Amino acid sequence: MASSDDATDCASEPCCPFDALPREVLLEVLAWVGAWAPPESTLACPWSAAEKLSAMNVCTAWRDALRGSPGAMARLLLNTSTSEQHHSSCIVRASRAGKADILAAMLAHAAVGVLPQQAHAAAADKGLLAACVRGHAPCVRALLQAPGHAARADCDDSKALLYAAQAGHADVVDLLLGAPRHAARADCHHSEALRCASLHGHAEVVRLLLRAPCHAAHADGRDGEALLHAACSGHAEVVKLLLGARLHAVRADCRGGEVLVCAAGCGHAAVVEALLSAPEHPAQADCNDCEALVRAARCAFVRQEHLDCMCSLHRFACQM
């Protein structure tokens, strides 16, 4: 006999998965196992001969039915085993697949709630890392707001932030930095997340890291390494963000002019212009015995970008 708790759970579901199964599927299953003999007029199978009853047909029908009922899907997955390892694996797999509705139902399920605190926290943290790598923001939100033992945004020394920043998932980075408890630090690992985002040109991520409410990333960390990577890769917008940071802004003439030389040698005219026109501590056009101009000149006859760099360098050199 069903308990009152079971009745309440069923009533809260949008629809019972059995009701969502096509009637012909149920009839075919019953006939196949010998539990029902169809009348002569209904012997024709609703599927074609190539689609006769099979495990694949039944599983497909069940999948389609359960898609509209995340709570039922969560119970089905969790009740397969009572082991801690199985419950943790379910949470991680749902996070990796981006199934936020099923994940939320799992986290609220009583079976997960009775897990030991350490096991629950470890599963939530592993799920958070998996969701951040793939940019599943709804899953990240569900894990950070889970009842009981929510995932820590700064777990494993804020590694989740590093993964999200490197992949350019700005919405995920925003959630991690703004977590109500145990928020990720934008300056962790000497602002490694900022360096990765700058290297790949993720301007929105760079903006979030530099403007984090607490422990903002340092644009001048590691002697302007983030600026060097952005300049060599030609990410002019990122370069401007790093030069204009409110706190710990990087100098355009850092590293003895190496940043300017690298940008000019690669033909990144917009970056060269940004470095030379920085409001404070601009790069010097004649630094290192005009090495930037020399490198741009080597390829100026081949590429227009290098010629543009030469023009900018010459113009600023004449103004000195």
Secondary structure as the mmCIF struct_conf table of DSSP 4:
data_model
#
loop_
_struct_conf.conf_type_id
_struct_conf.id
_struct_conf.beg_label_comp_id
_struct_conf.beg_label_asym_id
_struct_conf.beg_label_seq_id
_struct_conf.end_label_comp_id
_struct_conf.end_label_asym_id
_struct_conf.end_label_seq_id
HELX_RH_AL_P HELX_RH_AL_P1 SER A 4 SER A 12
BEND BEND1 GLU A 13 CYS A 15
HELX_RH_AL_P HELX_RH_AL_P2 PRO A 17 ALA A 20
BEND BEND2 LEU A 21 LEU A 21
HELX_RH_AL_P HELX_RH_AL_P3 ARG A 23 TRP A 32
TURN_TY1_P TURN_TY1_P1 VAL A 33 GLY A 34
BEND BEND3 ALA A 35 ALA A 35
HELX_RH_3T_P HELX_RH_3T_P1 GLU A 40 THR A 42
BEND BEND4 ALA A 44 ALA A 44
BEND BEND5 PRO A 46 TRP A 47
HELX_RH_3T_P HELX_RH_3T_P2 ALA A 49 GLU A 51
BEND BEND6 LEU A 53 LEU A 53
HELX_RH_AL_P HELX_RH_AL_P4 ALA A 55 LEU A 66
TURN_TY1_P TURN_TY1_P2 ARG A 67 GLY A 68
HELX_RH_AL_P HELX_RH_AL_P5 PRO A 70 LEU A 78
TURN_TY1_P TURN_TY1_P3 ASN A 79 THR A 80
HELX_RH_AL_P HELX_RH_AL_P6 GLU A 84 ALA A 97
TURN_TY1_P TURN_TY1_P4 GLY A 98 GLY A 98
HELX_RH_AL_P HELX_RH_AL_P7 ALA A 100 ALA A 108
BEND BEND7 HIS A 109 HIS A 109
HELX_RH_AL_P HELX_RH_AL_P8 ALA A 110 GLY A 113
TURN_TY1_P TURN_TY1_P5 VAL A 114 VAL A 114
BEND BEND8 LEU A 115 LEU A 115
HELX_RH_AL_P HELX_RH_AL_P9 GLN A 117 ARG A 134
TURN_TY1_P TURN_TY1_P6 GLY A 135 GLY A 135
HELX_RH_AL_P HELX_RH_AL_P10 ALA A 137 LEU A 144
TURN_TY1_P TURN_TY1_P7 GLN A 145 GLN A 145
BEND BEND9 PRO A 147 HIS A 149
HELX_LH_PP_P HELX_LH_PP_P1 ALA A 150 ARG A 152
TURN_TY1_P TURN_TY1_P8 ALA A 153 ASP A 154
HELX_RH_AL_P HELX_RH_AL_P11 CYS A 155 ALA A 167
TURN_TY1_P TURN_TY1_P9 GLY A 168 GLY A 168
HELX_RH_AL_P HELX_RH_AL_P12 ALA A 170 LEU A 177
TURN_TY1_P TURN_TY1_P10 GLY A 178 GLY A 178
BEND BEND10 PRO A 180 HIS A 182
HELX_LH_PP_P HELX_LH_PP_P2 ALA A 183 ARG A 185
TURN_TY1_P TURN_TY1_P11 ALA A 186 ASP A 187
HELX_RH_AL_P HELX_RH_AL_P13 CYS A 188 LEU A 199
TURN_TY1_P TURN_TY1_P12 HIS A 200 GLY A 201
HELX_RH_AL_P HELX_RH_AL_P14 ALA A 203 LEU A 210
TURN_TY1_P TURN_TY1_P13 ARG A 211 ARG A 211
BEND BEND11 PRO A 213 HIS A 215
TURN_TY1_P TURN_TY1_P14 ALA A 219 ASP A 220
HELX_RH_AL_P HELX_RH_AL_P15 GLY A 221 SER A 233
TURN_TY1_P TURN_TY1_P15 GLY A 234 GLY A 234
HELX_RH_AL_P HELX_RH_AL_P16 ALA A 236 LEU A 243
TURN_TY1_P TURN_TY1_P16 GLY A 244 GLY A 244
BEND BEND12 ARG A 246 HIS A 248
HELX_LH_PP_P HELX_LH_PP_P3 ALA A 249 ARG A 251
TURN_TY1_P TURN_TY1_P17 ALA A 252 ASP A 253
HELX_RH_3T_P HELX_RH_3T_P3 CYS A 254 GLY A 257
HELX_RH_AL_P HELX_RH_AL_P17 GLU A 258 CYS A 266
TURN_TY1_P TURN_TY1_P18 GLY A 267 GLY A 267
HELX_RH_AL_P HELX_RH_AL_P18 ALA A 269 LEU A 276
TURN_TY1_P TURN_TY1_P19 SER A 277 SER A 277
BEND BEND13 PRO A 279 HIS A 281
HELX_LH_PP_P HELX_LH_PP_P4 PRO A 282 GLN A 284
TURN_TY1_P TURN_TY1_P20 ALA A 285 ASP A 286
HELX_RH_AL_P HELX_RH_AL_P19 CYS A 287 ARG A 298
TURN_TY1_P TURN_TY1_P21 CYS A 299 VAL A 302
HELX_RH_AL_P HELX_RH_AL_P20 GLN A 304 GLN A 319
#
